[in-house]
Every structure is written in C-alpha cells, then in structure tokens.
Amino acid sequence: MELGIDVRRLDSFAVVDVKGEVDVYTAPKLREQLIELVSEGSYDIVVNLEGVDFLDSTGLGVLVGALKRVKAHDGGLALVCTQDKILKIFKITGLTKVFPIYNTVEEATSSSAE
C-alpha cells in the first residue's frame, strides 16, 4: 500500500492529509515530511488521519517525534481522526492524553488557535 501525503496551509497551520497505511515501510516518508515542515518554520501542525487504513507503532513513533519537535518551538501538533480502529490504538497506548484529537480539520484549527 502506498502512502499518500498532501500538505496544505490553513491560516497559520500546516495541514498534513495522510492516506493509506502508516507502518514500518511507509512511516519514514511521513517522518521526513513532518521534519521538513518543522525545519521550514511550521510549528502548528494538524495531521489528518481520516484517510489512514492502518497505523502501527512505527507510525505512532513518528507522530510522537513530530510532537516533540514542534513543542521545542512552542508549537503544537493536533490529530484529526474519527475512525474507531485508529482511535483505539491511541486509547490503548495512552496517547489520547498526549495528542489533542479532533473530528474535523476545522475543529482542530479553530480549537488550537484559542
């Protein structure tokens, strides 16, 4: 399965739309994209996981790493996810306490801006 990553700007946010499977084979592509955004000065990032069919521990590690990078610049990383199978992974690992998780990109960008 190929991983699709599209980056768009929404106000001061970089929105990363992810599609496909985020696993040990595809996670490095996502990691590179997130590192590139931070190095370009994007410290408020929303990762839209609505198009993700599968997420493993490697993918979780990439998201945690990106969160640490943006926090070092007083930024934030929010997730958009409504799929039970993906949300379950965040709940089991306790990462729902680490990441703000929203139902829509619009919610993520308006809530984070407050």
C-alpha positions as CSV (number, residue, x, y, z in Angstrom):
1,M,0.0,0.0,0.0
2,E,1.3,3.4,-1.0
3,L,1.3,6.2,1.5
4,G,-0.2,9.5,0.2
5,I,0.7,12.7,1.9
6,D,-0.6,16.1,0.9
7,V,0.3,19.3,2.7
8,R,-1.8,22.4,2.6
9,R,-1.9,25.7,4.5
10,L,-4.9,26.8,6.6
11,D,-4.3,30.1,8.2
12,S,-1.2,29.6,10.4
13,F,-1.5,25.8,10.3
14,A,0.2,23.2,8.1
15,V,-2.4,20.5,7.5
16,V,-1.0,17.1,6.5
17,D,-3.5,14.9,4.9
18,V,-2.4,11.3,5.2
19,K,-3.9,8.4,3.2
20,G,-3.1,4.7,3.2
21,E,-1.2,2.6,5.7
22,V,1.3,4.1,8.1
23,D,3.6,1.2,9.0
24,V,7.3,0.3,9.3
25,Y,7.7,0.7,5.5
26,T,5.8,3.9,4.9
27,A,6.4,5.8,8.2
28,P,9.8,7.2,7.2
29,K,8.1,9.1,4.4
30,L,5.7,10.7,6.9
31,R,8.6,11.4,9.3
32,E,10.6,13.2,6.5
33,Q,7.6,15.3,5.6
34,L,7.0,16.4,9.2
35,I,10.7,17.1,9.8
36,E,10.7,19.2,6.7
37,L,7.7,21.2,7.8
38,V,9.3,22.0,11.2
39,S,12.6,22.9,9.6
40,E,10.7,25.3,7.3
41,G,9.2,27.0,10.4
42,S,5.8,25.3,10.6
43,Y,5.2,24.8,14.3
44,D,1.4,24.4,14.3
45,I,0.6,21.2,12.5
46,V,-2.6,19.2,12.1
47,V,-2.2,15.6,10.9
48,N,-5.4,14.4,9.3
49,L,-5.6,10.7,9.7
50,E,-9.1,10.3,8.2
51,G,-7.7,8.5,5.1
52,V,-5.5,6.2,7.1
53,D,-6.4,2.5,7.0
54,F,-3.7,1.2,9.3
55,L,-1.4,2.7,11.8
56,D,1.3,0.7,13.7
57,S,3.8,1.5,16.5
58,T,6.3,2.9,14.0
59,G,3.6,5.4,12.8
60,L,2.9,6.3,16.4
61,G,6.6,6.9,17.0
62,V,6.7,9.3,14.0
63,L,3.8,11.3,15.4
64,V,5.3,11.4,18.9
65,G,8.7,12.5,17.4
66,A,6.9,15.3,15.5
67,L,5.1,16.4,18.6
68,K,8.4,16.8,20.4
69,R,9.9,18.8,17.5
70,V,7.0,21.3,17.4
71,K,6.9,21.6,21.2
72,A,10.6,22.6,21.2
73,H,9.4,25.6,19.2
74,D,6.3,26.3,21.5
75,G,4.1,24.8,18.7
76,G,1.5,22.1,18.7
77,L,0.5,19.0,16.8
78,A,-3.1,18.0,16.6
79,L,-4.7,15.0,15.1
80,V,-7.9,14.6,13.1
81,C,-9.4,11.1,13.5
82,T,-12.9,9.7,13.8
83,Q,-12.2,6.0,12.9
84,D,-12.7,3.7,15.8
85,K,-9.9,1.3,14.8
86,I,-7.3,4.1,14.7
87,L,-8.7,5.8,17.8
88,K,-8.5,2.6,19.7
89,I,-4.7,2.5,19.1
90,F,-4.3,6.0,20.7
91,K,-6.6,5.0,23.6
92,I,-4.7,1.7,24.3
93,T,-1.3,3.4,24.3
94,G,-2.5,6.4,26.4
95,L,-1.7,8.8,23.6
96,T,-5.1,10.4,23.8
97,K,-3.7,12.2,26.8
98,V,-0.7,13.4,24.7
99,F,-2.4,14.5,21.4
100,P,-5.4,16.6,21.0
101,I,-7.7,14.6,18.7
102,Y,-10.5,16.3,16.7
103,N,-13.3,15.2,14.4
104,T,-12.5,17.7,11.6
105,V,-9.6,19.8,10.4
106,E,-11.8,22.9,11.0
107,E,-12.2,21.9,14.7
108,A,-8.5,21.3,15.1
109,T,-7.5,24.7,13.6
110,S,-10.1,26.7,15.5
111,S,-9.7,25.0,18.9
112,S,-5.9,25.1,18.8
113,A,-5.9,28.8,17.9
114,E,-7.7,29.8,21.2
